[in-house]
Amino acid sequence: MSDYILEARGVTKRFGGLVAVNRVNFTIERRTIAGLIGPNGAGKTTFFNCLTGLYKADEGEIIFDGKYSLIGVPPDRITALGISRTFQNIRLFGSMTALENVMVGTHCRTKSNMIDAIFHTPRYRREEAWARKRALELLEYVGMADAADEVATSLPYGYQRRLEIARALATEPKLLLLDEPTAGMNPNETEEMTDLIRRLCDDLGLSILLIEHDMRVVMGISDKVSVLDHGELIAEGTPEEVQKNPKVIEAYLGTVGTEQAAEARRRGRDD
Ligand SMILES: Nc1ncnc2c1ncn2[C@@H]1O[C@H](COP(=O)(O)OP(=O)(O)OP(=O)(O)O)[C@@H](O)[C@H]1O
């Protein structure tokens, strides 16, 4: 068995003349947390979208679980192979309850078809009972069993983010991709989310790839951190190694420098 749950080689994605992801080589070891960072527009989400089949990489190879090539494979098939994700902007089924949202995730593991659903066949009833039980277990796991019957949009923000994770878990992934899981959270919610992500890896044995702008979070929980800048992988290593890497410091200082220059120009105009 390959040591890697995911191996990407030479992955390139272009939008017209813009090379959003440029010949990226990237691996994730099984049962580890990999952090992906980089300034705004570095290509992180585009790379995620190539892994989950939302975009087809123009070049390169992506191998999942040591044996499946993912290039050109549609998103639902990739989910069935064992990759699940959450989004930068929460994408729940707003009018459905928390429980129903998670049950949707379980359906990629059930066999009932539309006819079964219309006629409520024994298979459909059996699978629905299983899906409900599994969804409740997952809600409990992410610490929100008490909110099972609440409508998704009425839930506090931190709950909505955890609900997304429960729904992703319902597809029974081996690899979970989290796009800014702590974005917009207060310190308490951030800590709870960080604990949950660590448990997913340590207790459930999942491999995790997360994009995260909060450096304390990403440096605190990642086994390995990779840095994208202008679509290229500029550094990779332990959190300590990456934080000391001059290329990384330059990439981030470059951003800060630009923001400071813009602020100075603004102030100049205001004076
Ligand atoms: N669908 C698209 N069509 C055209 N250009 C795109 C598309 N998606 C992303 N881009 C461009 O590709 C580059 C990389 O964007 P991407 O969203 O992947 O960066 P990111 O690192 O995720 O940024 P952020 O941290 O701000 O979310 C940017 O220049 C962006 O404008």
The ligand as an SDF file (V2000), in Angstrom:
LIG
                    3D

 31 33  0  0  0  0  0  0  0  0999 V2000
  -13.1020   30.3030  -12.4100 N   0  0  0  0  0  0  0  0  0  0  0  0
  -12.0890   31.1470  -12.5840 C   0  0  0  0  0  0  0  0  0  0  0  0
  -11.9530   31.8450  -13.7380 N   0  0  0  0  0  0  0  0  0  0  0  0
  -10.9100   32.6830  -13.9180 C   0  0  0  0  0  0  0  0  0  0  0  0
   -9.9430   32.9080  -13.0070 N   0  0  0  0  0  0  0  0  0  0  0  0
  -10.0390   32.2680  -11.8400 C   0  0  0  0  0  0  0  0  0  0  0  0
  -11.1020   31.3430  -11.5550 C   0  0  0  0  0  0  0  0  0  0  0  0
  -10.9150   30.8340  -10.3080 N   0  0  0  0  0  0  0  0  0  0  0  0
   -9.7980   31.4160   -9.8370 C   0  0  0  0  0  0  0  0  0  0  0  0
   -9.2690   32.2670  -10.7500 N   0  0  0  0  0  0  0  0  0  0  0  0
   -8.0200   33.0310  -10.5980 C   0  0  0  0  0  0  0  0  0  0  0  0
   -7.0050   32.1110  -10.2920 O   0  0  0  0  0  0  0  0  0  0  0  0
   -6.1020   32.6370   -9.3170 C   0  0  0  0  0  0  0  0  0  0  0  0
   -6.0760   31.7370   -8.1060 C   0  0  0  0  0  0  0  0  0  0  0  0
   -7.3160   31.8600   -7.4160 O   0  0  0  0  0  0  0  0  0  0  0  0
   -7.7080   30.9730   -6.1570 P   0  0  0  0  0  0  0  0  0  0  0  0
   -9.1080   31.3380   -5.7800 O   0  0  0  0  0  0  0  0  0  0  0  0
   -7.4230   29.5550   -6.4480 O   0  0  0  0  0  0  0  0  0  0  0  0
   -6.6910   31.5170   -5.0730 O   0  0  0  0  0  0  0  0  0  0  0  0
   -6.6840   31.2740   -3.5030 P   0  0  0  0  0  0  0  0  0  0  0  0
   -5.2770   31.0190   -3.1300 O   0  0  0  0  0  0  0  0  0  0  0  0
   -7.6940   30.2510   -3.1510 O   0  0  0  0  0  0  0  0  0  0  0  0
   -7.1290   32.7000   -2.9740 O   0  0  0  0  0  0  0  0  0  0  0  0
   -7.9400   33.1270   -1.6310 P   0  0  0  0  0  0  0  0  0  0  0  0
   -7.0230   32.8720   -0.4880 O   0  0  0  0  0  0  0  0  0  0  0  0
   -8.1880   34.5890   -1.8490 O   0  0  0  0  0  0  0  0  0  0  0  0
   -9.2040   32.3120   -1.5970 O   0  0  0  0  0  0  0  0  0  0  0  0
   -6.6070   34.0580   -9.0220 C   0  0  0  0  0  0  0  0  0  0  0  0
   -5.8690   34.9520   -9.8230 O   0  0  0  0  0  0  0  0  0  0  0  0
   -8.0560   34.0160   -9.4290 C   0  0  0  0  0  0  0  0  0  0  0  0
   -8.5050   35.2850   -9.8390 O   0  0  0  0  0  0  0  0  0  0  0  0
  1  2  1  0
  2  3  1  0
  2  7  2  0
  3  4  2  0
  4  5  1  0
  5  6  2  0
  6  7  1  0
  6 10  1  0
  7  8  1  0
  8  9  2  0
  9 10  1  0
 10 11  1  0
 11 12  1  0
 11 30  1  0
 12 13  1  0
 13 14  1  0
 13 28  1  0
 14 15  1  0
 15 16  1  0
 16 17  2  0
 16 18  1  0
 16 19  1  0
 19 20  1  0
 20 21  2  0
 20 22  1  0
 20 23  1  0
 23 24  1  0
 24 25  2  0
 24 26  1  0
 24 27  1  0
 28 29  1  0
 28 30  1  0
 30 31  1  0
M  END
$$$$
